[in-house]
């Protein structure tokens, strides 16, 4: 017996464990979440990766003279946590982001814990697309909301 057959079986088992939901497994109302407490290091890292060095995010003196009276996290840093839910929880790995709308409602400050939530609101059978309500909250107050469309793999 060739040795590669058992290895293929193990690879498939590992892939199956990593795989998220298939379209056929989804139901309206299913939801997933991810939370993260935002630190100054997260903001600095995001500024470095994105190139967004707006002093509103990085300069405490500048931030103290704004309507927020402090530095605030990048809005897209919070929005990125929605991508985390979609790519790791619901629908999970192998799903493909098609679109995302965002409405920023309140600032996120250093030390805030953001809870990103997605909830399935519509399933389009012919195209294998899930429509999602997306929300980021801090202390149960929405700081960002929107809608996403995701292509979900089929069995």
N, C-alpha and C positions, 0 to 999 in steps of 0.2 A: 504494500500500500504506500502510495506517495505521501510524503509528509505535508505537502502544501494543502491538502484537503482539510485536515484539522485546523490549520492556521486560518484558512478562509472562514471556517465556521466560527472561530474565535473573533475574527475581524468583524464578521456580520453581527455577532452578539454585542460586541463593543459599540458598533454603529447604532444598533437598535436601542441600546441604553442611552446613547447621546441624542437620539432623534426625538423631536418634540411630537406634538399631536399631528395626526393626519387629518385632512379635511373631513373625512367620514366620522372622525371621533369628536368633532366640535359640535357644540350646542349653543343656542342663543342664551345669553346670560352668563356664560362661563367667564371667569375673570382670573387675572394673575396680577401679582404686585412685586415690587422690589423697592427697598428703602436704602438710603445712604445719608449719613450726616456729613454735611459739607464743611470742609476745613480750608484754611488758607492755602494749604499745599494743593488741594484739588483745583482751586481757582488759578493758582500759578501754573500748574501743569496744563490746564485747559488753555490758558493764555499762550503758553509756549507752543502747544500743538496747533492751535487754531490761528495764531498770529493776532488775535484780538487783544490788544494791549490798551484798550480804553482805560484811562485812569479811574473811571468810576468803579472798576473792578479791582484795581491794583494799588491805588494811592489813597491811604487813609485820610490824609489832609484834604485831598480833592473831594473824596466821598463825603467828608463832614460838611462840605458847603453845598451839597445837593439836596433835593427834596427828601432823599432817603436818610440823610444825616450820617451815612456810613458807606463803606464799600458794599457792593452787592455782587452776588455770583452772576456769571453769564447766564442769560436765559436759556441759551442752547445747551449749557451744561445740564440744567434741569431736564430739558427736552431729551437729552441723550439717555436719560434713565428710562424713558419710554421704550427706546430702542433695546435697552437691556431686557425689559420684560418680554418684548416681542421676540427677540432673538434667543432667549434662554428659557423662558417659561411658557408663554402662550402667544402664538402657537408653538414657538420654540425653534430649535435649530432646523435649518433648511427652509424656513419660511422666508419670503422675499418681500421687503418693504416696497410698496408701489407708490404710496402718497401719504402725506401727513399735513394736516392743518393745525395751526397753533394760535392760541389767544393767550397772551401774557396778562395776568390779572393782578399780581402782587410780586414784590421783590423776595429774593431768597438771600439770607445773610449768613455769614460764617457762623457755624454752630447749629444751623437749622437742619432738621432731618426731613428730607424730601421723601414722600411715599408716592411712587409712580404706579399707577393702576391702569390696566386695560380691561375692557369688557366687550364681549362680542355682542353687537347689535343687529348684524345682518349677515347671512350666509348666501353667497351667490353660487349655486350648485354648478351651473354650466361652465363657469370660469374658475371655480375653486378659489374664490376670493372671500375673505372674511373682512367685514367692516367692523371697526372697533371705536368705542368711545375711549379717549385717552385723557388722563388727569394726573397732574402732580399736585400734591397737597403738603402743606406744612401745618402741623397742629390742627388737622382736619379742615383747614381753609385752603380752597383751591388757589394755587399760584399760577397754574397753567392748565388749559384744557384745549381739547381739539378732537379730531377724528383721523383715523388711519385706515388705509386699505392695504391688505397683505395677501399675497399669493401663497397658498398653503399646499404642500405636497399631498398627493393622493396615494392611496394604497395600490 
